[in-house]
Amino acid sequence: MTLDGSPNASIPASYFEDVYRARDDPWRFETSPYEAAKYAATIAAVPRPCYHRAFEIGCSIGVLSELLAPRCASLCSVDVVPSVIERARRRCARFPHVRFAEMSVPTQVPDGRFDLIVVSEVGYYWSLADLERAKQWIGAALVATGHLILVHWTPPVPDYPLTGDDVHRLFLAESGDDRPFRHLLSRREETFRLDLLELVEDGWSTQTEFGEPPP
């Protein structure tokens, strides 16, 4: 159940503002061996040496953004907390092709199309309805053969609307024969999982009705 008492509500931006007000790096993105191993696995899973235009949802203080930057000609990274966006911007100041913005996906989304979208440790903060909206937008925003990387903590957290497995199941339901995505890679560790999907062709998001996640 979420903090407002509703099982259907996404975690609000105020929750993250409070968390970062209490601690500069509450999830130890800069120092945790778990985070370092997960980031290494994420970068290793990126198939291409360089992407034309990439989008990272939930960049926090920019640790993963800094690792993604050399693999992208253009990277847009967003978060809902202005103070952490500024920290991420300073961290990546040497990369002029990386842009940071305050944005609450899926209510707010960037313009244009992308050949790489990264959803790392953010999907379980959304309600199922918002996750569905995000999925539909991702299907429309990716170009043909564009890649989607999903990386999430898998143990359940009582305050979060969904688990990491819930998030990945919903997207993986759209992979396979006559489905929008091709599933290229799956990796499961003790407390996180990573999945890489490729959009089959342009227009799937409007031509195909997305299905329900499997039980």
Residue, then its C-alpha position, 0 to 999 in steps of 0.5 A: m500500500t502506498l503512502d497515501g493509503s491507496p494501493n492504486a496511487s503512484i508514489p508522489a514527488s514529495y516522498f522523494e523530496d523528503v527522502y533526499r532532504a534527510r540524506d544526500d544519497p539515501w540509497r547509497f548510489e555512490t558507495s554501495p557495492y550492490e549499486a556498483a555491480k548493478y550499474a556494471a551489469t546495466i552498462a554491459a547489457v547495452p548492446r550498441p557502442c553508441y546510441h543516437r538519442a537516449f532517455e533515462i527515467g529517474c536519474s537521481i544524482g546521476v551516477l548511472s547517467e555518468l556511465l551512460a554518457p559515453r555510449c550516447a550522442s545525446l542523453c536526456s535524464v530526468d527526475v522529480v526532485p530539483s536538488v538531485i537534478e542539479r547534483a546530477r548536472r554537476r556530476c556530468a558537467r564534462f558531457p555537454h551532450v547530456r541534458f537533465a530536466e525535472m519531469s514526472v513520467p508518465t504525466q510528463v514526457p519529452d518530445g521526439r523519439f529515442d533509440l535507447i530508453v532506460v527504466s532503472e529502479v523507478g517502475y515500482y514507484w508507479s501505480l499499475a495504471d501509470l505503468e501502463r501509460a509509461k509502457q504505451w508511451i515507450g512503445a511510441a517513443l522508441v524507434a524501430t530496433g530501439h532498445l529498452i533496458l529495465v533494471h529493478w530491485t526485486p524484493p517487495v517494499p511495503d510502501y511501493p505500489l508494485t514490485g520489480d517483478d511486476v514491472h518486468r512481467l508487464f513489459l515481457a508480456e509484450s514480447g514474442d511472436d506478433r508482439p511489439f518487443r523482442h526479448l534479447l536478454s534476461r539476467r536475475e541476481e539475488t536482489f535485482r533483475l535486468d531485461l533488455l527488449e528491442l522494439v520490432e518496428d515503428g508503429w507497434s504502439t498504435q497498431t497493436e493493443f497491448g495485453e495484460p501482464p501474466p499472473 
